[in-house]
């Protein structure tokens, strides 16, 4: 799936689900995250990724959630989320207005015979080596879903031991804010 499709610009038939990227700023208070998740659960949101972290504002968490739903369903969900007391701001980002990335850590079997090949392949994808042992190499790659999936696919032949992915984070392009 490409960035364009993930951000809701797919060629899906009218009325079918599309991927939407929602960014929600929430007060960092006890129970706030539970209230957000409960709304998503009650509305039966088809979440693809859910990422939470600190924002640039003190005491504010930033939640990025990618949802597969119709435009009408997402707009109704946004209105329900706005009613949650701790929600400060919410926006449904459009693909042409956003920069979005995912981070993945990939632990690959590696011995002296093919360690160089694994590292060379990872560099082609802009990945960094973050750990090396006598049996494994752990790589860090950042990019769109297509890039991460392609690297994982190519590393399968070496034997992947573990993959940890963050899900997507997104923000508006340029000087604009949410």
C-alpha positions as CSV (number, residue, x, y, z in Angstrom):
1,X,0.0,0.0,0.0
2,X,1.4,3.4,-0.9
3,X,1.4,6.6,1.1
4,X,-1.3,8.0,-1.1
5,X,-3.6,5.0,-0.5
6,X,-2.8,5.0,3.3
7,X,-3.8,8.7,3.5
8,X,-7.3,8.1,2.0
9,X,-6.7,8.7,-1.7
10,X,-7.1,5.1,-2.9
11,X,-9.1,4.1,-6.0
12,X,-11.6,2.1,-3.9
13,X,-15.2,2.1,-5.0
14,X,-17.4,4.8,-3.7
15,X,-18.8,3.9,-0.2
16,X,-16.0,1.5,0.6
17,X,-13.4,2.0,3.3
18,X,-10.4,4.1,2.8
19,X,-7.4,4.9,5.1
20,X,-7.5,8.1,7.0
21,X,-4.8,9.6,9.3
22,X,-6.2,11.2,12.4
23,X,-3.9,13.2,14.7
24,X,-5.4,13.9,18.2
25,X,-3.9,16.1,20.9
26,X,-5.0,15.0,24.3
27,X,-4.4,16.2,27.9
28,X,-1.9,13.9,29.6
29,X,-4.2,12.9,32.5
30,X,-5.1,9.7,34.1
31,X,-7.8,7.9,32.1
32,X,-7.6,10.1,29.0
33,X,-6.2,7.4,26.8
34,X,-8.8,4.9,28.0
35,X,-11.6,7.4,27.0
36,X,-10.1,7.8,23.5
37,X,-9.8,4.0,23.0
38,X,-13.3,3.5,24.3
39,X,-14.7,5.9,21.6
40,X,-12.7,4.1,18.9
41,X,-13.9,0.7,20.2
42,X,-17.6,1.8,20.5
43,X,-17.5,3.2,16.9
44,X,-15.9,0.0,15.7
45,X,-13.0,1.9,14.2
46,X,-10.9,-0.4,12.0
47,X,-7.5,0.8,13.2
48,X,-4.5,0.0,11.1
49,X,-2.0,1.7,13.4
50,X,-2.2,3.5,16.7
51,X,0.8,5.6,17.9
52,X,1.1,7.7,21.0
53,X,3.8,10.0,22.3
54,X,4.7,13.3,23.8
55,X,3.9,16.5,21.8
56,X,5.8,19.8,21.7
57,X,3.3,21.1,24.3
58,X,3.8,20.3,28.0
59,X,1.2,17.9,29.5
60,X,-0.1,17.1,26.0
61,X,0.1,13.6,24.3
62,X,0.0,13.2,20.5
63,X,-2.0,10.3,19.1
64,X,-1.7,9.3,15.5
65,X,-4.2,6.7,14.3
66,X,-4.7,5.3,10.8
67,X,-8.3,4.1,10.3
68,X,-9.8,2.2,7.4
69,X,-13.4,3.5,7.0
70,X,-15.6,5.6,4.8
71,X,-15.4,9.4,4.8
72,X,-18.8,9.6,6.6
73,X,-17.7,7.1,9.2
74,X,-14.5,8.9,9.9
75,X,-16.3,12.3,10.1
76,X,-18.7,10.9,12.6
77,X,-15.8,9.4,14.6
78,X,-14.0,12.7,14.7
79,X,-17.1,14.4,16.0
80,X,-17.4,11.7,18.8
81,X,-13.7,12.2,19.7
82,X,-14.2,16.0,20.0
83,X,-16.7,15.3,22.7
84,X,-14.1,13.6,24.9
85,X,-13.2,16.0,27.7
86,X,-9.4,15.6,27.4
87,X,-9.3,16.0,23.6
88,X,-7.6,19.4,22.9
89,X,-7.5,19.2,19.1
90,X,-8.2,16.6,16.3
91,X,-7.6,16.7,12.6
92,X,-8.0,14.3,9.7
93,X,-4.9,14.9,7.6
94,X,-4.9,14.8,3.8
95,X,-2.1,13.0,2.0
96,X,-0.9,16.1,0.1
97,X,-0.6,18.0,3.4
98,X,1.4,15.5,5.4
99,X,4.7,14.0,6.0
100,X,4.3,10.5,7.5
101,X,6.9,7.9,8.6
102,X,7.2,4.5,10.3
103,X,10.1,3.2,12.2
104,X,11.0,-0.5,12.3
105,X,13.7,-2.5,14.2
106,X,14.6,-5.7,12.3
107,X,16.7,-8.5,13.9
108,X,18.3,-10.7,11.2
109,X,20.3,-13.9,11.5
110,X,23.9,-13.1,10.5
111,X,27.2,-14.8,10.6
112,X,30.6,-13.7,9.3
113,X,29.8,-15.2,5.9
114,X,26.9,-12.9,5.0
115,X,27.0,-10.1,7.6
116,X,28.4,-7.7,5.0
117,X,25.6,-8.6,2.6
118,X,23.0,-7.8,5.2
119,X,24.6,-4.5,6.1
120,X,25.0,-3.5,2.5
121,X,21.4,-4.3,1.7
122,X,20.2,-2.3,4.7
123,X,22.2,0.7,3.6
124,X,20.4,0.7,0.2
125,X,17.2,1.4,2.2
126,X,18.8,4.0,4.4
127,X,18.7,1.7,7.4
128,X,21.2,1.9,10.2
129,X,22.9,-0.9,12.1
130,X,22.0,-0.5,15.8
131,X,23.4,-3.8,17.2
132,X,25.7,-6.6,16.1
133,X,26.3,-9.9,17.8
134,X,28.0,-13.1,16.6
135,X,24.6,-14.4,15.5
136,X,22.5,-11.4,14.6
137,X,22.4,-7.9,13.2
138,X,19.7,-5.5,14.3
139,X,18.7,-2.8,11.8
140,X,16.7,0.5,12.2
141,X,14.8,1.7,9.1
142,X,12.5,4.7,8.8
143,X,10.2,5.4,5.9
144,X,6.8,4.8,4.4
145,X,5.1,1.4,4.7
146,X,6.2,0.3,1.2
147,X,9.9,0.9,2.0
148,X,9.7,-1.0,5.3
149,X,7.8,-3.9,3.8
150,X,10.3,-4.2,0.9
151,X,13.3,-4.3,3.2
152,X,11.6,-6.9,5.4
153,X,10.8,-9.0,2.3
154,X,14.4,-8.9,1.1
155,X,15.8,-9.8,4.5
156,X,13.6,-12.9,4.8
157,X,16.1,-15.0,2.9
158,X,18.7,-14.4,5.7
159,X,16.2,-15.4,8.4
160,X,14.4,-12.7,10.4
161,X,14.3,-13.4,14.1
162,X,12.1,-10.4,15.2
163,X,10.5,-7.3,13.8
164,X,9.2,-4.4,15.9
165,X,7.3,-1.6,14.1
166,X,6.0,1.7,15.6
167,X,3.1,2.4,13.3
168,X,2.8,5.8,11.6
169,X,3.4,9.2,12.9
170,X,2.4,12.2,10.7
171,X,2.4,16.0,10.7
172,X,1.5,18.7,8.2
173,X,4.0,19.9,5.6
174,X,5.8,23.2,5.7
175,X,5.2,25.9,8.2
176,X,1.5,25.0,8.9
177,X,0.4,23.5,12.2
178,X,-2.4,21.1,12.8
